[in-house]
Amino acid sequence: MAATRINHVSIVADSLEESARFYADLFGLERLPTAKFPDPVLWLRLGEQQLHLFESDEDPPTPRQHVSFDVDDFDAVYARAKEMGILDSRAFGSPLRSHPAGWVQMYLRDPAGNLVEIDWPDKTTLAEETQAAILPLESTVEQTGEAARATVFTA
């Protein structure tokens, strides 16, 4: 017996509508018909996966727990996140980091304060302005052996 895929991730939202607009506007997620539960929830779709938003006074976002997305235009998301003032340096010291294997991570915060990671496979394909803002991960943590070859991209 084995899991076959991640079906959905659930994250807290201060306002379902505000968070739904954020994820639709920045990442193109689409609203789905949502089952009713005792607490307010809203379901969004990205391809075959879902992001579930729920309102809760008991579950504040943690500083480093995060959801991650691949995007079709990293430079555009970076520019928009910068314009919105939502880039995050608190969790990992820099909103943009690169790995020796070439991939890049961006960190931002959604309206409820959830950490959102954006991944890109190849730093060399990014705009000069974006590249100039990237902190190499190996400048803060040594990357050798398998760590230097590791990637978040499996396909």
Stockholm file with secondary structure:
# STOCKHOLM 1.0

chainA/1-155         MAATRINHVSIVADSLEESARFYADLFGLERLPTAKFPDPVLWLRLGEQQLHLFESDEDPPTPRQHVSFDVDDFDAVYARAKEMGILDSRAFGSPLRSHPAGWVQMYLRDPAGNLVEIDWPDKTTLAEETQAAILPLESTVEQTGEAARATVFTA
#=GR chainA/1-155 SS CCCCCCCEEEEECSCHHHHHHHHHHHHCCEECCCCCCSSCEEEEEETTEEEEEECCSSCCCCSSCEEEEECSCHHHHHHHHHHHTCBCCTTTSCSEEECTTSCEEEEEECTTCCEEEEEESCGGGSCHHHHHTCEEGGGTSCCCTHHHHCCSCCC
#=GC SS_cons         CCCCCCCEEEEECSCHHHHHHHHHHHHCCEECCCCCCSSCEEEEEETTEEEEEECCSSCCCCSSCEEEEECSCHHHHHHHHHHHTCBCCTTTSCSEEECTTSCEEEEEECTTCCEEEEEESCGGGSCHHHHHTCEEGGGTSCCCTHHHHCCSCCC
//
